[in-house]
Amino acid sequence: MNISRYLTPRNYIKFIFNKTIILLAPLMKIWESNFILKYSNQPLKHQPVFIIGAPRTGSTILYQTLTNQLDVLYVDNLICQFYRNFFFGFWLSNKIFKQNPHNYFNSNHGNTESGGYHAPSECGNLWYKWLLSDKHFIDHDDITNVMVEEIRKEITAVINYFDQPLVFKNLNAGQRLRLLSRCFPNAKIIFIKRSPIFTAQSILKAKRKVGVADNIFWSIKPSNFEVLKSLNSYEQIIKQIYYIEKQILEDRKLFSSEQFLTIDYNVLCNNLEATLELCQIFIGTKKKSRFEKAVLRIAEKLQLNNSEIIKFKEEIRKLDWVNYSD
C-alpha cells in the first residue's frame, strides 16, 4: 500500500523524517554512547525537575513559561523525535536553537506541535522505552534495577554535559514517583493544584472537544483506574482528580520537604512573575537574558449548566480534600 497517497505534503515530510530517524537510530546510539558513559559516571551537577498534577490544572502553561524564562533544559519537539537517542536529540537541538527562548504559550491539550520543533514537549515516548503506555501508576514491584540504571544514565548524561537543570512535564510522572525516587532520590517536584470544581469542568469540556464520551475515562490513570472507569461521568472525573492527587501526596513522603513545591493555579494565573521567581529559587537557576513574557489573566468561571455543576459539587463534598483519607 502506498501510504503517501493518504498523507498531506507536510505530514508526508514528517513521515519520511520519522522513518529516517528510526533507520539512523543505531548509528546515533554508537555516536552518543561515549558521551553517555563519560557524563553519566560523573556526580550529578543539578537535580532533574518534574512538574506533576491532575490534568487540566495549568501544568502546560507553567511548563511553557518556566522553560521560556529560566535557564533550564527541557525536552522540545525536536528532541522528542529523537527519544530513542535522547542525548543526541539534546545535542542537535542545542546546535540548532542554542537554548534560545521558545516564546510559545499555546497548546492543544498539552500538544505543542503547532509551536514548532523548539516548543516544549511532554514526550511520553521517552518513558515508554521502559514503561507500559497503558499503565500510568508504577508501584515498587514494577521497578527493575535495569530500568532505574538506564533512566538515570540517560538523564544524568544530559544534565552534566550541559551543566543545567532539566525540567520535565509529563503528568504521568505524578503516578511514577516511586520510580523517580529510585532513579533520583534528590529530584525536585513541582505539584500544581487547581480547585476540583474547575478542574472537573475543564476535563469534561476537554472530553467533549476531542470527541470522547462523558463516561469514557480520559487522560491520567491512577492506580484504581479499573474501578473508576465504570462510574458515572461526574463521579468518575472527580475521583480521577482525587486519586491522582492522593497518590502524589502519599508518595510525597519519599522526598524531603525541600524537594517538593506546591503551586496554586490561581496564583500562577494572577501572579505569574512571583510564581516563576519562586520556581527559580526552588530549582536553583537564573533567568535567561531575553525572552517574551506570557500574559495570563484568567478568572475562573463555571460554564456548565446548573445540573452538571450540582452533580460535580455533590461528588466533591463526599471526599476529604485536606487529608485525602477514604
C-alpha positions in Angstrom: 0.0 0.0 0.0 1.3 3.4 -0.9 0.9 5.4 2.3 1.9 8.7 0.7 -1.4 8.8 -1.1 -3.2 9.3 2.2 -0.8 12.0 3.7 -0.7 15.7 3.2 2.7 17.0 1.9 3.6 18.3 5.4 2.7 15.0 7.0 4.5 13.1 4.3 7.7 15.0 5.1 7.2 14.2 8.8 6.6 10.6 7.9 9.9 10.4 6.0 11.7 12.3 8.7 10.5 9.9 11.4 11.4 6.8 9.3 14.9 8.3 8.7 15.3 8.8 12.4 14.4 5.2 13.1 16.8 3.9 10.5 19.6 6.0 11.8 19.0 5.3 15.5 21.6 2.5 15.8 24.3 4.8 14.3 23.3 7.7 16.6 23.4 5.2 19.5 27.0 4.5 18.7 27.9 8.2 18.5 26.2 9.1 21.8 27.4 6.1 23.8 30.8 7.5 24.7 29.2 10.8 25.8 26.6 9.0 27.9 29.3 6.8 29.5 31.5 9.8 30.3 28.9 12.2 31.7 26.7 9.7 33.4 29.6 8.5 35.6 30.2 11.9 36.9 28.4 13.2 40.1 25.0 14.8 39.1 25.5 18.6 38.8 21.8 19.5 39.0 18.7 17.7 40.1 16.0 17.0 37.5 12.7 18.8 38.0 9.3 17.1 37.4 6.1 19.1 37.0 3.1 16.9 38.1 -0.6 17.2 39.0 -4.0 16.2 37.7 -4.9 17.0 34.1 -6.3 20.5 33.3 -4.6 22.2 36.2 -2.3 24.5 34.3 0.7 22.3 34.2 1.4 23.1 30.5 1.4 26.8 30.8 3.6 26.5 33.9 6.0 24.3 31.9 6.0 26.7 28.9 6.6 29.9 30.9 9.2 28.3 33.2 11.2 26.9 30.3 10.9 30.1 28.4 12.2 32.4 31.1 14.5 30.3 33.2 17.9 29.0 32.3 16.9 25.3 32.2 16.9 22.4 29.8 13.7 20.9 28.6 12.6 18.3 26.0 11.4 20.2 22.9 9.5 18.7 20.0 12.8 18.1 18.1 14.4 16.2 21.0 11.2 14.2 21.4 11.6 13.0 17.8 14.9 11.5 18.9 13.6 9.9 22.1 15.4 6.7 21.2 18.6 8.7 21.2 17.9 11.2 24.0 21.4 12.6 24.3 21.8 13.1 20.6 18.5 14.9 20.4 19.6 17.4 23.0 22.9 17.9 21.3 21.2 18.5 17.9 18.5 20.8 19.4 21.3 22.9 21.1 23.2 23.1 17.8 20.1 24.5 16.0 18.3 26.5 18.7 21.2 27.3 21.1 18.8 27.2 24.0 17.1 30.4 22.9 13.6 31.0 24.4 10.8 29.3 22.5 8.3 32.1 23.1 5.4 29.7 22.7 2.4 29.7 25.1 -0.3 27.7 23.4 -1.2 24.0 23.3 -3.9 21.6 22.2 -4.5 19.6 25.4 -0.7 19.5 26.1 0.3 19.0 22.4 2.6 21.8 21.2 3.4 20.6 17.7 1.9 23.8 16.2 4.7 25.7 18.1 7.4 24.1 16.0 10.4 22.0 16.9 11.6 24.2 19.8 8.3 24.3 21.7 8.2 22.3 24.9 7.0 18.7 24.6 5.6 16.2 27.2 7.3 13.4 25.2 5.6 10.4 26.6 7.5 8.2 24.2 10.7 8.8 26.1 9.3 7.0 29.2 7.6 4.2 27.1 11.1 2.9 26.4 10.9 1.5 29.8 7.2 1.6 30.9 3.9 0.4 29.5 1.9 3.0 27.7 -1.4 1.9 29.2 -0.3 1.7 32.8 0.4 5.0 34.4 0.8 4.1 38.1 4.2 2.4 38.8 4.5 0.5 42.1 7.6 -0.7 43.8 7.2 -4.2 42.3 7.1 -2.8 38.8 10.6 -1.2 39.1 13.7 -3.1 37.9 17.3 -2.3 38.5 17.9 -2.2 34.8 15.1 0.4 34.3 16.5 2.6 37.1 20.0 2.4 35.8 19.1 3.3 32.2 16.9 6.2 33.1 19.5 7.5 35.5 22.3 7.3 32.9 20.4 9.0 30.1 19.1 11.9 32.1 22.4 12.4 34.2 24.5 12.5 31.0 22.3 15.3 29.5 22.3 17.3 32.7 26.1 17.0 33.3 27.0 17.7 29.6 25.0 21.0 29.5 25.5 21.8 33.2 21.9 22.9 33.6 18.8 21.6 35.5 16.4 19.6 33.2 12.7 20.2 33.6 10.1 17.5 32.6 6.4 18.0 32.3 4.6 14.7 31.9 1.7 14.3 34.2 2.1 10.5 34.3 5.2 11.2 36.4 2.9 12.0 39.3 1.9 8.3 39.3 5.6 7.3 39.0 7.1 9.0 42.0 8.2 5.6 43.4 10.2 5.0 40.3 11.6 8.6 40.2 12.6 8.4 43.8 14.7 5.3 43.0 16.3 7.0 39.9 16.8 10.4 41.5 16.4 10.4 45.3 17.1 14.2 45.4 14.8 15.2 42.4 12.7 18.3 42.7 9.0 18.0 42.3 6.6 20.9 41.4 3.0 19.9 42.2 0.4 22.2 40.6 -3.2 22.2 42.0 -6.5 23.7 41.0 -9.9 23.9 42.6 -11.6 20.5 42.0 -14.7 22.0 40.5 -12.8 24.0 37.8 -10.5 21.0 37.1 -13.5 18.8 36.7 -15.3 21.3 34.4 -12.1 21.6 32.3 -11.8 17.8 32.0 -15.4 17.4 30.9 -15.1 20.2 28.4 -11.9 18.7 27.0 -13.5 15.3 26.6 -16.3 16.9 24.6 -13.9 18.9 22.5 -11.9 15.9 21.4 -15.0 13.7 21.0 -14.6 11.4 24.0 -17.9 10.4 25.6 -18.5 11.9 29.1 -18.4 8.5 30.8 -15.2 7.2 29.0 -12.1 7.6 31.0 -9.6 10.1 29.6 -6.0 11.1 30.4 -4.1 10.2 33.5 -4.9 6.8 35.1 -4.5 6.4 38.9 -3.9 3.0 40.4 -7.6 2.3 40.8 -8.4 3.2 37.2 -10.2 -0.1 36.6 -12.7 0.8 39.3 -13.2 4.4 38.3 -13.9 3.7 34.6 -17.2 2.0 35.5 -18.5 5.0 37.4 -20.9 7.7 36.0 -19.1 10.6 34.3 -19.4 13.1 37.2 -18.2 10.7 39.9 -15.5 9.3 37.7 -14.0 12.7 36.9 -14.0 13.9 40.5 -12.5 10.7 41.7 -9.9 10.7 38.9 -8.7 14.1 40.2 -8.9 13.0 43.8 -7.0 9.7 43.5 -4.3 11.3 41.2 -3.6 13.9 43.9 -4.0 11.3 46.7 -1.2 9.2 45.1 1.0 12.2 44.7 0.6 13.2 48.4 1.1 9.7 49.6 4.4 9.3 47.6 5.5 12.8 48.7 7.0 11.1 51.8 9.6 9.6 49.5 11.2 13.1 49.2 12.2 15.7 51.7 10.1 18.8 52.2 12.8 20.9 50.5 12.3 18.8 47.3 8.6 19.5 46.9 7.0 22.7 45.8 3.2 23.2 45.5 1.8 25.8 43.1 -1.8 27.0 43.1 -3.3 27.6 39.6 -5.0 30.8 40.6 -1.7 32.2 41.9 0.0 31.2 38.8 -2.5 32.9 36.6 -2.8 36.1 38.6 0.8 36.5 39.7 2.9 34.7 37.1 6.1 36.6 37.8 6.0 35.8 41.5 5.3 32.2 40.8 8.2 32.0 38.4 10.6 33.6 40.9 9.5 31.0 43.4 10.3 28.3 40.9 13.6 29.9 40.0 14.7 29.8 43.7 13.4 26.3 44.1 15.2 25.0 41.0 18.3 27.0 41.8 18.9 28.7 38.4 18.9 32.1 36.8 16.7 33.9 34.3 17.5 33.9 30.6 18.9 37.2 29.3 16.0 37.8 26.9 12.5 36.3 26.4 8.9 37.1 25.7 6.6 37.2 28.7 3.4 35.3 28.8 0.4 37.3 29.8 -2.1 35.4 32.0 -5.2 36.9 33.5 -7.7 34.1 34.0 -10.9 34.5 36.0 -12.3 31.1 37.0 -15.9 30.8 35.8 -18.4 28.0 36.0 -19.6 27.4 32.4 -21.6 24.2 32.7 -25.3 24.1 33.2 -26.6 24.1 36.8 -27.5 20.5 37.0 -23.9 19.4 36.0 -22.4 21.9 38.4 -24.6 20.5 41.2 -23.6 16.9 40.4 -19.9 17.7 40.4 -20.2 19.6 43.7 -22.1 16.7 45.3 -19.3 14.4 44.4 -16.6 16.8 45.7 -18.4 17.0 49.1 -18.2 13.3 49.5 -14.4 13.3 49.6 -11.7 14.6 52.0 -9.6 17.1 50.1 -7.5 18.0 53.1 -6.3 14.7 54.4 -7.2 12.6 51.3 -8.4 9.8 53.5 -11.1 7.4 52.2 
